Amino acid sequence: MLDLSPLFERGFSPDNWTLTRKQKQIVTYILDHPGEVCYISLRELSKRIGCTEVTLLRLFQRLGFGGYADFKREYRRCYEVYIYEAAEEDSEIQRIQESNALLLNHICRQERQHLHAYLDAFDLDPIVQAAQMICLSEFALTVGRGISKSMADILSSRLGALGVRAVEADPEQSGLMQNRLNLIDNRSVVILFSFPPYFEEISAAAKFAASKGARIIVFTDSPAAPAAAFGDPVIYCPAARGSLYNSFAAVLEAVNLLAHCIAIEQGSRQGVQFEKLEELRREAEYNEYHRGYRSRRGEEDEEEDED
């Protein structure tokens, strides 16, 4: 008697068995309609497949069964095992998915807490200083290697959208890097992204830029970063640790704030951007007024309670 459990395995094909073309068609039907085969009669099965009962019996005998009843009994047993194991597998998949969702929610909370703590203590002065330097420069070069290159690319793209002449450079592409460095002078600003692991090439680029008289802005996570010694200003963006990967959300937020600050510095421009800027300015003033108003009302209520 042939083991029918392979019928329910992924990738099974009737071609795996030595059968006639008609018998393969029958097996294919049985595979596609397991619920039917477990319970219907031989006559009904022959009608649905479109063959004689004799043809079916020959197939079952070839598979090692005494008749349709023996085949159906073994087929039903294998099908029930398959259903049970599939349910167990689905349950395990669901458990894993729920566990993954729980882990992702935990990471989201960590990211939110880190970003809120970072913004609450954020020093805007280096951002404002950097924005003014970029607006006064004739050329901006953003430099980063590894994961830092992605952030350098994002800032370069933002600067281009703001009308600033900017290009990015990767120290790993030494030839292109040197060509880009040769473009800078004392009217340029070089923006370096330096995060662990710190690369010597970033510090070398900083030294070269300093020798050309270019202004240097550094995004980094720590004053201990070698490139920090060359930056004025230095924009600190500590990377959150504790998850699967270090989070660079703070760096991206600092880049976003710098882009907004540049847009504010360029506020004299007319057009849609200027109108949007004025709208945001009015909204900020409105919110600040109401925060002050609520604070004053709270103090007055406390004084009345004391009286």
Helices and strands as residue ranges (DSSP letters): G 5-8, G 14-16, H 21-32, H 34-37, H 42-49, H 53-62, H 68-120, H 125-136, E 139-143, H 147-161, E 166-169, H 174-181, E 188-194, H 200-211, E 215-220, G 226-230, E 234-236, H 249-265, H 272-306
